[in-house]
C-alpha cells in the first residue's frame, strides 16, 4: 500500500511523539507489509521521518491560513504523482478539498470544543473551520481513544455513520530508554492546565499536614508558570520536597522518566494519556484522576483518585507507594500490549478497509 502521510502540523508536543513513533514502527515493518510512505513535513522541520520518502513543504505566511491552502493544493498533486492508495492526516487539519483517494483523519482530542476557554478566539475559529472540513471529507476516522471517539460522536452526531476505528498509541518506545533503579523523585507535569500542577502541590501539602510520607516531587515543563508555581511552593512550605524543572531536552527527559519512583498524572482531560502506559511499562507506580481516557488506558492498574481534590490525590499517592512487585508486574504486562506495531497494523487496516 502507498500512503501519503500529512505530518505538516507534527513538529511539537504529543502529535510529534505520535507521528515519529508511528513512522518508525511502519518502517520497521516495511519488508513485511510491502508499504511505501511519502511524508509531508514543514520545510526545515527536524521531524524524524526515517527512510520514508520525505517531501518538505514551504508554508506561506500567515501559517495558520497558509498551511490549509498549501495542503489543499499539494495533497492532490502528490497523490497523483505518488500513485497513492490513501492519505493519512495525522490530525484533523488537512486538505480542504477531496484528495481523490480514501482519506483517514486521526482524532486526538476535542479539547478546543470542550475546554474553549483554554484557546484564543482566533485559534478556536481556525480549528473549527479546519476540523469541521476534515470531518466532512474523512472516509475513515482513526481515534486515539474511545473517549475521543465518544466525544466526537456526541458533539458531531452526523459523524456516527462515518467508519471509525479506535487505535491506541504504543508505549514500547520506552524500552529503548536508559534503564536503572527507580530511585528518582515522583514526576508530574505542568505544560498544560489540565495536568493540574496546582492540585498536585496542594496534595503534597495536605499529605504532609496529615503526617503522610509524601515522596520528593519533580514538576516537569513548568515553562511560563514557573514563577507562579515557585511562589506556591514557598507558600505551602514545600521547598524541601518539590523541584520545578523546565522543558527538558529529550535525552534528559527520558532519563528522568526512566528513573522516576512514581508518575503522578491527575489530568482532568486527556485524549489518550501516554505517560500512563509509559510509566507502567517502565515498572513505575502511576496515579491518575477519574478521567475517561486515563481510566481507559490504565485498565485498572493505576491508583485512581476518588475525586479531583487534594486529599483524594494525597491518598492515591500513598496507595501507589504501597504497590508490590506483583502489582507492578501486572501493570507492566498490561502496558506491554500497547505497541506501535499494533498501532500501525490497526491504522493500516482502517485505511485499507474503505
C-alpha positions in Angstrom: 0.0 0.0 0.0 1.2 3.5 -0.8 0.2 6.1 1.8 0.7 9.8 1.8 1.1 10.9 5.4 0.2 14.6 6.2 2.5 15.5 9.1 2.6 19.2 8.4 1.4 20.0 11.9 3.5 17.4 13.7 6.5 19.5 14.9 5.7 19.8 18.6 4.3 18.0 21.6 2.2 14.9 21.7 1.4 15.0 18.0 5.2 14.8 17.2 5.7 11.9 19.6 2.8 10.1 17.9 4.0 10.7 14.4 7.6 9.8 14.9 6.8 6.6 16.7 4.2 5.7 14.1 6.6 6.3 11.2 9.4 4.3 12.9 7.2 1.3 13.6 5.9 1.5 10.0 9.5 1.5 8.7 10.3 -1.5 10.9 7.6 -3.5 9.2 8.3 -2.2 5.7 9.6 -5.5 4.3 6.7 -7.5 5.9 4.0 -5.1 4.8 5.4 -4.0 1.4 4.2 -0.4 2.0 5.7 2.8 0.8 5.1 6.1 2.7 5.5 9.6 1.5 5.6 12.0 4.4 4.7 15.7 4.1 6.6 17.9 6.6 7.1 21.6 7.1 10.2 23.0 5.3 13.1 22.9 7.7 11.3 20.5 10.1 13.6 18.2 12.2 10.8 15.7 12.5 12.4 12.2 12.1 10.8 10.5 9.0 13.4 7.7 8.9 13.8 6.1 5.5 10.3 7.0 4.3 10.1 9.3 1.3 10.1 12.9 2.6 8.5 15.9 1.0 9.3 19.3 2.6 6.6 22.0 2.2 7.1 25.7 2.4 4.1 27.2 4.2 3.0 30.7 3.2 2.5 33.2 5.9 0.5 33.5 8.0 1.0 29.8 8.8 -2.5 29.0 10.2 -4.0 30.2 6.9 -1.2 29.3 4.6 -1.0 25.7 5.7 -4.5 24.5 4.8 -4.1 26.3 1.4 -0.9 24.5 0.7 -2.3 21.2 1.9 -5.2 21.5 -0.4 -3.0 22.3 -3.4 -0.2 19.8 -2.8 -2.1 16.8 -1.4 -4.0 16.0 -4.7 -0.8 16.6 -6.7 1.3 14.3 -4.6 -1.5 11.6 -4.6 -1.3 11.6 -8.4 2.5 11.8 -8.6 3.0 9.2 -5.9 0.1 7.0 -7.1 -1.1 6.8 -3.5 -3.7 4.4 -2.3 -4.7 6.5 0.7 -3.9 9.7 2.7 -3.5 9.7 6.4 -3.9 13.1 8.0 -2.2 12.8 11.4 -4.5 15.5 12.8 -7.8 17.0 11.5 -6.2 19.9 9.8 -5.5 18.8 6.2 -6.7 19.4 2.6 -9.9 21.4 2.3 -10.8 19.6 -0.9 -11.2 15.9 -1.7 -7.9 14.2 -2.3 -9.0 11.5 -4.9 -8.3 8.5 -2.6 -9.6 7.4 0.8 -8.7 9.9 3.5 -8.1 8.8 7.1 -8.2 11.5 9.7 -6.7 11.0 13.1 -8.6 12.4 16.1 -6.6 13.1 19.2 -9.0 15.0 21.4 -11.7 17.7 21.2 -10.3 19.9 23.9 -10.9 23.1 21.8 -14.7 22.4 21.9 -14.9 21.0 25.4 -12.5 23.5 27.0 -12.8 26.5 24.7 -11.5 28.9 27.5 -8.1 27.3 27.0 -7.8 28.6 23.4 -7.9 32.1 22.0 -10.9 33.1 19.9 -8.9 33.2 16.6 -7.4 29.7 17.3 -10.9 28.3 18.1 -12.2 29.7 14.8 -9.4 28.3 12.8 -9.8 24.9 14.4 -13.5 24.9 13.8 -13.1 25.7 10.1 -10.2 23.2 9.5 -11.5 20.4 11.7 -15.1 20.6 10.5 -13.9 20.4 6.9 -11.6 17.4 7.7 -14.5 15.6 9.4 -16.7 16.2 6.4 -14.1 14.8 4.0 -12.9 11.9 6.1 -13.6 8.4 4.7 -12.5 6.9 7.9 -11.8 8.3 11.4 -8.9 7.0 13.5 -9.4 7.9 17.1 -6.6 7.5 19.7 -9.1 6.5 22.4 -12.7 5.5 22.8 -13.1 8.6 24.9 -12.2 10.9 22.0 -14.5 9.0 19.6 -17.4 9.2 22.1 -16.8 13.0 22.3 -16.7 13.3 18.6 -20.0 11.4 18.1 -21.7 13.4 20.9 -20.6 16.8 19.6 -21.0 15.8 15.9 -23.7 13.2 15.7 -23.8 13.2 11.9 -20.3 11.5 12.0 -21.9 8.4 13.5 -22.2 7.0 10.0 -18.6 7.6 9.1 -16.4 4.5 9.5 -14.2 4.8 12.6 -11.6 2.8 14.5 -10.1 3.3 17.9 -6.4 2.9 17.6 -4.4 3.3 20.8 -0.8 4.7 20.9 2.1 2.4 21.6 4.3 2.6 24.6 7.1 0.3 23.7 9.4 3.2 22.7 10.3 3.4 26.4 12.1 0.0 26.1 15.0 1.8 24.4 15.3 4.5 27.1 18.2 4.3 29.6 17.2 2.0 32.5 18.1 1.9 36.1 16.6 1.6 39.5 13.5 3.7 40.1 15.4 5.8 42.8 14.5 9.2 41.5 11.6 11.5 42.5 8.0 11.3 41.7 7.2 13.0 38.4 4.3 15.2 37.5 3.7 17.6 34.6 2.8 21.3 34.2 2.8 22.0 30.5 -1.0 22.3 30.2 -3.5 23.5 32.8 -5.4 20.2 32.5 -2.4 18.5 34.2 -3.3 20.3 37.4 0.1 21.2 38.9 -1.6 23.4 41.5 -3.7 20.5 42.7 -0.5 18.3 43.0 1.2 20.9 45.2 -1.9 21.2 47.3 -2.0 17.4 47.7 1.6 17.3 48.8 0.9 20.0 51.4 -2.2 18.1 52.5 -0.4 14.9 52.8 2.4 16.5 54.9 -0.2 18.1 57.2 -1.8 14.7 57.8 1.5 13.0 58.6 1.7 11.0 55.3 5.1 10.1 53.8 4.9 12.1 50.5 7.8 11.4 48.2 10.1 14.1 46.7 8.5 15.5 43.6 9.7 17.0 40.3 7.3 19.1 38.3 8.3 19.0 34.6 7.6 21.5 31.9 6.9 24.5 34.2 7.6 27.0 31.4 5.8 30.3 31.9 4.1 29.0 35.1 7.4 28.7 36.9 7.2 31.9 38.8 3.7 31.3 40.0 4.4 27.7 40.9 7.6 28.7 42.8 5.6 31.2 44.9 3.0 28.5 45.6 5.8 26.0 46.6 7.2 28.6 49.0 3.7 29.5 50.4 3.0 25.8 51.2 6.4 25.2 52.7 7.3 22.5 50.2 10.8 23.8 49.1 12.4 20.7 50.6 10.1 18.3 48.7 9.4 19.9 45.4 11.7 20.7 42.4 10.5 22.8 39.5 12.0 21.8 36.2 11.7 23.4 32.7 11.0 21.5 29.5 13.9 19.0 29.4 15.9 18.0 26.3 14.6 14.6 25.1 17.6 12.6 26.4 17.3 14.2 29.9 13.5 13.7 29.8 13.8 10.0 29.1 16.4 9.5 31.8 14.2 11.4 34.3 11.2 9.3 33.4 13.1 6.0 33.5 14.4 6.7 37.0 11.2 8.1 38.5 9.8 6.5 41.6 6.2 7.3 40.6 4.2 9.0 37.8 1.6 11.4 39.2 -0.9 12.2 36.4 -4.0 13.8 37.8 -5.1 15.3 34.4 -8.8 16.2 34.2 -8.8 16.0 30.4 -6.9 13.6 28.0 -7.2 12.3 24.5 -5.0 9.3 25.4 -2.6 9.9 28.3 0.7 8.5 27.1 2.7 9.0 30.3 0.3 6.5 32.0 1.3 3.5 29.8 4.9 4.8 29.6 5.2 4.7 33.4 3.6 1.3 33.7 5.9 -0.2 31.1 8.8 1.3 32.9 7.6 -0.5 36.1 6.7 2.7 37.9 3.6 3.2 40.0 1.1 5.5 38.3 -1.5 7.8 39.9 -4.4 9.1 37.7 -7.6 11.1 38.1 -11.1 9.7 37.4 -10.9 10.9 33.8 -12.3 8.8 31.0 -9.2 8.4 28.7 -6.9 7.9 31.7 -9.2 5.2 33.1 -9.4 3.6 29.6 -5.7 3.2 29.0 -4.8 2.4 32.6 -7.1 -0.6 32.5 -7.4 -0.8 36.3 -3.7 -0.9 37.0 -3.3 2.7 38.3 -4.1 4.3 41.7 -7.2 6.4 40.9 -8.2 9.5 42.8 -11.7 9.3 44.1 -12.2 13.0 43.2 -10.2 15.9 41.9 -9.3 17.1 45.4 -6.0 17.5 47.3 -6.9 14.8 49.9 -8.0 12.4 47.3 -4.8 12.8 45.4 -2.6 12.5 48.5 -4.4 9.3 49.4 -3.9 7.9 45.9 -0.2 8.7 46.0 0.2 6.8 49.3 -1.7 3.8 47.9 0.6 3.8 44.8 3.6 3.9 47.0 2.5 0.6 48.6 2.2 -1.3 45.3 4.2 -4.5 45.5 6.2 -6.2 42.7 3.2 -8.4 41.6 1.0 -5.3 41.1 3.7 -3.5 39.1 4.3 -6.7 37.0 0.6 -6.8 36.1 0.7 -3.2 35.2 3.7 -3.7 33.0 2.1 -6.7 31.3 -0.9 -4.5 30.6 1.2 -1.7 29.2 3.2 -4.1 27.0 0.1 -4.6 24.9 0.4 -1.0 23.7 2.8 -1.4 20.9 3.5 0.9 17.9 3.5 -2.2 15.7 -0.2 -2.7 16.7 -0.9 1.0 16.1 0.5 0.7 12.6 -1.4 -2.5 11.8 -4.7 -1.1 13.1 -4.2 2.2 11.3 -3.3 0.4 8.1 -6.4 -1.8 8.4 -8.6 1.2 8.9 -7.2 2.9 5.8 -7.5 -0.2 3.6 -11.0 -1.2 4.7 -12.6 1.7 2.9 
